[in-house]
């Protein structure tokens, strides 16, 4: 099952998706949108986390509190 979360109210209206294992992560990768940003811990097994950006938004526009919610 793929999980999804909403960020804290003070962070704005963002949706975060997470796959708990490699099968769920593959589903997320297969169906991600071009404006999705994904995060993964380097060189360790962990979940893939996807952040759905708002229209016209870039990585540099992501508020720090949203990045903290993705961590």
Phi, psi and omega per residue, in radians:
X1 nan 2.327 3.060
X2 -1.542 2.335 -3.136
X3 -1.725 2.631 2.995
X4 -2.395 2.613 -3.072
X5 -2.373 2.734 2.970
X6 -1.791 2.528 3.102
X7 -1.228 2.916 3.088
X8 -0.995 2.586 -3.110
X9 -0.947 -0.673 -3.125
X10 -1.241 -0.231 3.135
X11 -1.490 -0.278 -3.085
X12 1.829 -3.042 -3.070
X13 -1.693 1.534 3.119
X14 -2.149 2.604 3.058
X15 -1.985 2.334 3.129
X16 -2.029 2.283 3.111
X17 -1.953 2.563 -3.123
X18 -2.560 2.322 3.002
X19 -1.804 2.330 -3.060
X20 -1.464 -0.344 3.113
X21 -2.418 3.128 -3.060
X22 -1.130 -0.521 3.125
X23 -1.206 -0.780 3.110
X24 -1.176 -0.668 3.111
X25 -1.112 -0.678 3.092
X26 -1.081 -0.674 3.084
X27 -1.091 -0.748 3.130
X28 -1.116 -0.746 3.129
X29 -1.108 -0.710 -3.111
X30 -1.123 -0.636 -3.036
X31 -1.940 0.320 -3.132
X32 -1.265 2.811 3.108
X33 -1.720 2.685 3.140
X34 -0.987 -0.501 -3.123
X35 -1.540 0.077 3.070
X36 -1.365 2.484 3.030
X37 -1.988 2.291 -3.138
X38 -2.019 2.627 -3.085
X39 -2.214 2.540 3.093
X40 -2.732 2.452 3.097
X41 -1.192 2.333 -3.101
X42 -1.334 2.296 3.016
X43 1.094 0.450 3.084
X44 -2.527 2.584 3.054
X45 -1.215 2.274 3.121
X46 -2.872 2.984 3.116
X47 -1.279 2.629 2.953
X48 -1.525 2.358 3.130
X49 -2.088 2.268 -3.139
X50 -2.041 2.341 3.078
X51 -1.948 2.187 3.107
X52 -1.509 1.963 3.135
X53 -1.380 2.764 3.048
X54 -1.359 2.769 -3.121
X55 -0.986 2.263 3.116
X56 1.416 -0.036 -3.105
X57 -1.505 2.575 3.076
X58 -2.044 3.007 3.137
X59 -0.987 -0.693 -3.112
X60 -1.146 -0.319 -3.137
X61 -1.516 -0.109 -3.065
X62 -1.261 2.164 3.109
X63 -1.118 2.606 -3.118
X64 -1.011 -0.680 -3.122
X65 -1.126 -0.517 3.091
X66 -1.232 -0.752 3.091
X67 -1.070 -0.656 3.089
X68 -1.114 -0.678 3.104
X69 -1.152 -0.524 3.129
X70 -1.317 -0.418 -3.090
X71 -1.320 nan nan
